[in-house]
Amino acid sequence: MILDCAVIGGGPAGLNAALVLGRSRRKTILFDDNKPRNSVTSESHGFITRDGVNPQELKRVAQEELSRYPDVSIEKQRVHRINKENRLFQVETESGEVFSAKKIILATGFTEVLPDIPRVKEFYGKSLFSCPFCDGWEIRDRPLAVIADDQKAFHMAKVVSNWTNDLIIFTNGNKVLSLEEHELLKSKGISINEKKIAALIGEEGMLEKIQFEDETTVLREGGFIAAEWKQAATFHSSLEYTLNEQGGIETDSWQRTNMEGVFACGDTRIAGPSQLIIAAGEGSMAAIAVNAALIEEKFKQ
Ligand SMILES: Cc1cc2nc3c(=O)[nH]c(=O)nc-3n(C[C@H](O)[C@H](O)[C@H](O)COP(=O)(O)OP(=O)(O)OC[C@H]3O[C@@H](n4cnc5c(N)ncnc54)[C@H](O)[C@@H]3O)c2cc1C
């Protein structure tokens, strides 16, 4: 069987793409190995009607909804190779199965590389987060940290100051703020600590203190940390699409990449805010764009 579309990645972007494709009677397989970056957290916020939902519960409900549509199925395995041969894409999974598809939607997300600070992974997703729009409300008005050792420090400090008046920015031994930025932050009551961090201290993921190499400590109850973002998926592939400066897949507003038949949506675009509702919206758009392309091909004279 030739699929109308192979959707790679089953987070909110891929799930919503598959839903719209299923409702459009398009033969679709959604491939997912269930390793989303938000697996470290138990609550997701900011999605109307879903505020506070457990991300795995959101996924379970979405998969249940997809099961109503006979043209959609889910393969719970990783895709490791995608090639275009003539006009069709060949999608190969880790188990060696190969599926042919007319169109591809990449919804594989990104993964973050956290700074090399001892115990940081214990706190990430529980009291240290990356996005204040996702998790700022839950830790509002507490003594918070922004941990950022690069150019993001100034921007993050300004944004996070919206949620607390007790904010310290930790640059982990680096001088990343200009004199003007120092002065401006101080004038708004934001403190700056440029010591090298030795460890994060706390129990069960809840931050209590930050300890420095000189053995001093500062009390903090949570905060935000700057991470590097990189593609979650690397394929052995003959696909050639353009990446943006951050390493995200570039698309137009219809989620089309510059390679014909290849669409991308959600975090994998590394462009703008990373949010469930935005990923889901882009997934819907990608599916509509796939439909538009298939309709054009059908009625081509
Ligand atoms: C700690 C934390 C808290 C967050 N909190 C919130 C919040 O409160 N509200 C909010 O809106 N957003 C939140 N986010 C962001 C949100 O999780 C992402 O924006 C959203 O998950 C992006 O959806 P996506 O579908 O693009 O990617 P993902 O959800 O990352 O899904 C990608 C899927 O593709 C799969 N995949 C990757 N490569 C392959 C492959 N080769 N083959 C098969 N499958 C593959 C992955 O395993 C994964 O299941 C948070 C993120 C983090 C890290």
The ligand as a Tripos MOL2 file, in Angstrom:
@<TRIPOS>MOLECULE
LIG
   53    58     1     0     0
SMALL
NO_CHARGES

@<TRIPOS>ATOM
      1 C1         10.1470   20.7140   31.0620 C.3       1 LIG1
      2 C2          9.2050   21.1310   29.9860 C.ar      1 LIG1
      3 C3          7.9800   21.6760   30.3290 C.ar      1 LIG1
      4 C4          7.1070   22.0900   29.3190 C.ar      1 LIG1
      5 N1          5.9250   22.6100   29.6890 N.ar      1 LIG1
      6 C5          5.0750   23.0190   28.7580 C.ar      1 LIG1
      7 C6          3.8130   23.5750   29.1280 C.ar      1 LIG1
      8 O1          3.4870   23.6550   30.3160 O.2       1 LIG1
      9 N2          3.0040   24.0240   28.1320 N.ar      1 LIG1
     10 C7          3.3490   23.9530   26.8050 C.ar      1 LIG1
     11 O2          2.5620   24.3860   25.9670 O.2       1 LIG1
     12 N3          4.5300   23.4300   26.4350 N.ar      1 LIG1
     13 C8          5.3930   22.9550   27.3670 C.ar      1 LIG1
     14 N4          6.5920   22.4250   26.9920 N.ar      1 LIG1
     15 C9          6.9450   22.4210   25.5560 C.3       1 LIG1
     16 C10         6.2250   21.2870   24.8320 C.3       1 LIG1
     17 O3          6.5240   20.0720   25.4680 O.3       1 LIG1
     18 C11         6.6680   21.2470   23.3690 C.3       1 LIG1
     19 O4          6.5030   22.5110   22.7640 O.3       1 LIG1
     20 C12         5.8320   20.2300   22.5920 C.3       1 LIG1
     21 O5          5.9490   18.9600   23.1660 O.3       1 LIG1
     22 C13         6.2930   20.1840   21.1320 C.3       1 LIG1
     23 O6          5.5480   19.2120   20.4720 O.3       1 LIG1
     24 P1          6.1470   18.4390   19.2030 P.3       1 LIG1
     25 O7          5.0560   17.5330   18.7590 O.co2     1 LIG1
     26 O8          6.7090   19.3980   18.2440 O.co2     1 LIG1
     27 O9          7.3890   17.6110   19.7690 O.3       1 LIG1
     28 P2          7.4670   16.5200   20.9200 P.3       1 LIG1
     29 O10         6.3640   16.6570   21.8930 O.co2     1 LIG1
     30 O11         8.8720   16.5770   21.4150 O.co2     1 LIG1
     31 O12         7.2160   15.1520   20.1590 O.3       1 LIG1
     32 C14         8.1410   14.6400   19.2270 C.3       1 LIG1
     33 C15         7.9090   13.1300   19.1590 C.3       1 LIG1
     34 O13         8.6340   12.6210   18.0250 O.3       1 LIG1
     35 C16         9.2480   11.4080   18.4070 C.3       1 LIG1
     36 N5         10.3800   11.1740   17.4940 N.ar      1 LIG1
     37 C17        11.5120   11.9130   17.3420 C.ar      1 LIG1
     38 N6         12.2910   11.3830   16.3950 N.ar      1 LIG1
     39 C18        11.6370   10.2760   15.9420 C.ar      1 LIG1
     40 C19        11.9350    9.2890   14.9510 C.ar      1 LIG1
     41 N7         13.0730    9.3430   14.2480 N.pl3     1 LIG1
     42 N8         11.0490    8.2920   14.7470 N.ar      1 LIG1
     43 C20         9.8860    8.2220   15.4670 C.ar      1 LIG1
     44 N9          9.5480    9.1350   16.4120 N.ar      1 LIG1
     45 C21        10.4170   10.1380   16.6370 C.ar      1 LIG1
     46 C22         9.6660   11.6500   19.8530 C.3       1 LIG1
     47 O14         9.9440   10.4320   20.5100 O.3       1 LIG1
     48 C23         8.4400   12.3820   20.3850 C.3       1 LIG1
     49 O15         7.4700   11.4880   20.8670 O.3       1 LIG1
     50 C24         7.4820   21.9780   27.9580 C.ar      1 LIG1
     51 C25         8.7080   21.4080   27.6150 C.ar      1 LIG1
     52 C26         9.5630   20.9780   28.6140 C.ar      1 LIG1
     53 C27        10.8950   20.3810   28.2360 C.3       1 LIG1
@<TRIPOS>BOND
     1     1     2 1
     2     2     3 ar
     3     2    52 ar
     4     3     4 ar
     5     4     5 ar
     6     4    50 ar
     7     5     6 ar
     8     6     7 ar
     9     6    13 1
    10     7     8 2
    11     7     9 ar
    12     9    10 ar
    13    10    11 2
    14    10    12 ar
    15    12    13 ar
    16    13    14 ar
    17    14    15 1
    18    14    50 ar
    19    15    16 1
    20    16    17 1
    21    16    18 1
    22    18    19 1
    23    18    20 1
    24    20    21 1
    25    20    22 1
    26    22    23 1
    27    23    24 1
    28    24    25 2
    29    24    26 1
    30    24    27 1
    31    27    28 1
    32    28    29 2
    33    28    30 1
    34    28    31 1
    35    31    32 1
    36    32    33 1
    37    33    34 1
    38    33    48 1
    39    34    35 1
    40    35    36 1
    41    35    46 1
    42    36    37 ar
    43    36    45 ar
    44    37    38 ar
    45    38    39 ar
    46    39    40 ar
    47    39    45 ar
    48    40    41 1
    49    40    42 ar
    50    42    43 ar
    51    43    44 ar
    52    44    45 ar
    53    46    47 1
    54    46    48 1
    55    48    49 1
    56    50    51 ar
    57    51    52 ar
    58    52    53 1
@<TRIPOS>SUBSTRUCTURE
     1 LIG1         1 GROUP 0 **** ****
